[in-house]
């Protein structure tokens, strides 16, 4: 009876959560922040012997870059979401790039940015276009390079999000590029700097807006932990469980993947959880408010799952994870993000 009451209580909590999210969905949009730019000179420590371009032209949410940088007048802190459209007019030089920098407050405006975190979209006449992330001017690559074609004259919509713990996600045309957990802004406060290369190229940035952090934190990876189990016959046990998020869209905050380990066996009349690492139960899910995860689980272990995402911890934690298969069992515990395989 106690177990039945526990399951009933969990179900009621789950329904209350769904009701809360339905109401909360109407208030997810935050007003965009305005931005103004300081037009920077050619860097004094840049000894490039070629053309040095011209000062950028800007009216706030539109910037035309022709070889010289702009820096946000405002200072920002995480969480933050930045979105804009970018167009390269023509591949007019042997190579080129659009550069988006996070720089700590107080850096020199007359020098190349350093330290920094730089999102870099490089292009070439040969078509070897690519994305990468660098840190500390000419320092090590912390992600990439990853091939990514760039067509001149085409408008690309970029979204760059910084979570509360500094973790960065980067999406182009609504599709996450796959930074995972590799890129983190380490500065308690920062400014945004835009740059272009080479100086005779023209890059146009429009519709530049800043607002609340993305409601789609990147969950791709394996989350594992020990679960407490109550089965439908009143038994209690523990079992390991892993949630493998194999796919995610930033448009709609949808995720997919598998529950693994702590799996199911075909014990009648209920599903017994035990060691069976090869078994996988597919799921689809959503992140409706940036911190709540809801899953629909299919297969033999079909049912519902939910969790709260705590990005303030390192590594992040899926706290209060609750999985309720249709068998009547209940599993609950916390899951942490495991290091990626080399």
N, C-alpha and C positions, 0 to 999 in steps of 0.2 A: 504494500500500500504506500509506504514511504517513497519507494522508487517511482511508482505511478504518479504520485503527487509531485515529485521532483521533475519528471518529464513534462507533466501538465503545466507546471510553473514555468519551465523553460520555454515551452511553446507559447504561453501567454506573453512572456517577455519578448519573444521573437516577433509576435504579431504587433506588440506595442512599438517595437523598433521600426517595423515596416510602416506603421501609421505615422510615426514621427518623421521618417524619411520622406514620406509623401508630402507632409506639410512643410518640411524643411526645404524641399526642392524648389519652392517658390522663392526662397530667399538666398539662393546660392550665388547669384550674380552680385559682385561688388562694384561700386562705381570706379571707373578708370581714373588713374592719377594723370595729371598733366606733366609735361617735361619740357625743359628748355635746355639749350645746348651752348656751350662755350666753343667757339671756333678756334682751333689750335694751329700754331705755326708749324712749319717743317721742323722735325726734331733736330736739335742741335748736335746730337750724337749719331745722326744717320749720315754716313759718308757716301751714300749712293751717288755715283757720278752722272747719272742720267737726269732726265726731266724731274722737276720737283712738284709738278702739279699746280693746283690752285687751291685757295681756301674753300672749304665746304660752303654750300649755300643751304640755309635751313630756316624753317618757320615753326619749329617745334616738332610736330608729328610728321614732318617731311624733311629729309636730308638728301642732298646731292653730294656725293663724295667723288672728288677728282684728285686723290692722292694725299690730301691732308686731313687730319683727324678732327673729330668733335668729341667733347666730354660733357656728360650730364652735369648741369649746375647743381641739381639735387643729389643728396646722399640717400641711399636706400639700405634697408635691412631685410633679411629673410623673415617670413616667406614672401616671395614676390613672383609675379608672372609678367613676362614681357612678350608682346606680340607685335609683329610688323610684317610688311611686304617688302621684298627686295627684288630688283631687276638689274641685270647687267645689260647695258645697251648693246654692246658688241664685244667680241673677242678680238680686240684691236692690237694686242701685244702678244708676245710669245707665251706669257703666262700671266696669271693674275689671281686675286683673292679678295674676298670680303671677310673682314675680321670683326668679331664682337668680343669685347674685353670686359671682364669684371676687374676693377682695380681698387685697392684700398684707398680710403679717403686721405687726401694730403699728398698724393704723388705729384711730382713735378709735371707741369703742363708743357714744358719746353723740351722734354726728353721722350724717348721711346718708353712705353709702359713697362715697368719692372719694379716690384713683383706684379703678377697678374695671372688670371685664368683666361685663356683665349679660345673661343670657338672659331674655327677657321674653315672656310669653304674655298678650296683652291681650284683653279681651272687652267687649261692649256689649250693651245691650238690643236694639239693632237687628240683631244678628247679624253685625256687622262684626268678627269675631274674627280675630286675627292673631298671628304670631310675628315677633320682631325681636331683634337683638343690639345693645346700646349699650355705650359705654365712658365712664368718668369722668362721673359723675352729670350727667344732662342734656346730655351731650356728643354727638358725632356718632354716627349709626347706622353700624355697620360691616357690617351685613347686614340685609336686609328693608326694610320690612315685607312679609311673605308671608301671604296669607289662610290661616287654619287654624281651622275651626269648633270650638267648645267647647260641649259639652252638659252642663248642670248635672246633678249626681247621677251622672255617668259617671266611672268610674275610668280614668285614663290612666297608662300605664307609661312613665316617662322614663328614658333612659340618656344620661349626659353623660360623654364620654371626653376626657382630656387626654393627648396623645401626648408622647413624650420631648422633642420640640422645642416643646411648648406648644400645638400645633394642637388645636383643639377640634372634636369631632363631637357631634351632638345627634340623638337618635332618640326618636320617640314611638310606642309600641306596636310596636316593632321595625322601624320604617321611618325611615331617615335623612331629616332635614328638608332637607338640601342646603346646609350651610354651606360645603362645599368647603374651600378653604385660606384663607378670608377672616378667620377668627377664631383668634387666638393669645393664650394667657395669657402675658404677658411677665414674670411674677414668678417668681424662683427658688424661693420658697416662698409659700404662700397659705393663706387660710382660706375657708370656705364660709359664705355668709350667705343666709338665706331671708327673703323679704318678701312682703307681700300688699297689695292695694289694691282697693277702698276699705275704710276701717276697719270698717265694719259687715258686710262680707262675711266668710264663713267658708271657709277653704281648709284641707283636711286632707291632710297628707303622711304616708304610711305606708310601711313596709317599706324604710326608708332604709338602704342598704348601700354600703360602699366596698370596692373590691378592686383586683386587678391591672388594668392598662390594657386596653381593649378589644382583642380579637384581630382587629378589623375596621377598620384604618385606611382613611380615605376615599381611594380611588384615582381617583375620577371626574375626567376631564380627559384631556389629550393628553400623552403621554410620548414624547420623540423623542431620537434619537442616531445616531451613525455605527456601522454594523455591519461586522465582518470576516466574510467569506464564504468557505467552502470548499465547492465543489460536488462532485457525485458523480464527475466525470471528472478530478478532481485539480486543477482550476483555483482560483485565489485572487483575490479582489477585495474592494472595499468598497462599501457602499451605505447610504443613509439608511433609517431605519425608524421608524415611529411606531406606538405602541399607543394607540388611542383607547378609553378606558374610558367607555362611555356609560350604564351602569346598574350599580347595586350594592345589595345588601341587607345590613343589619347582622345580620339573623337568618340565620345559616349562612355568612356571609362569602362570598357568591357575587358574581361580577362577570360582565359581558358587554360586548362591544364589537367592535372591528375592528382588524386590523393594516393599516396603509396605508403608502404610499410604499415605496421599495425593493422593489417588488412583483414579480409573476411575469409572465412571458410564456409562450406556449405552445410552447416549444422542445422538440422531441423529441430524445433520449429522457429528458431531465431538465428540471426547472424552472430557468430561468435568472433570476437576480435582476438587475433593472435599473430604469431610470426608467419609471414607469408610475403617476403619482400618483392616478389616478382609481380604481384597482383596490382593492377592500376584501376582506379575508379575515375572516369573522366568527369570534369565539371566545367560549367560556364558560370560567369559571375559578373558583378559590377562593383564599382567603387562610387557610390552615389553622392557622397559628401566630402570626399578627400581623406576620411579616416575610418569609415566603416566599410567592411568587405562583406558582400552577400554572395553565397554560392548555391547553385543548383547541381547536385551530384547525381550522376547517372550510373547505369550498370547494376550489378548485384547489390552494391551498397547505396543505392539511390536514396536521396533525402535532401536535407537542407543543412547549410553551415553558415556561420557568421563570425565576425571578429572585429576588433577595434585595432587600427594600425597606429602604433606609437613610434613616430619618426624621430622623437627627441632622444631615443636611446641609440647607442652604437654597438653592435648592429641593430637595426630596427627590430621591433617585436610586434607580432600579431597577438595582442593580448586578448584574454577572454574568448579564445577560440572555442566555439561550440559547434559540434557536428551531431546531427540527429538523423540517422538513417531511418528509413521507413519501418525497420524491424522493431522499433520501440526503444532501441539503445540510445544512450547519450554519452558523448565523449567531450571532455572539456580540459583546457590547459592553455599554455602560452607557446608560441612558435617563434624561433629566431631565424634570421636569414643566414644561410650557410655560405662560406667562402666559395667563389666560383672555381671550377676546375681550371688548371693551367691550360 
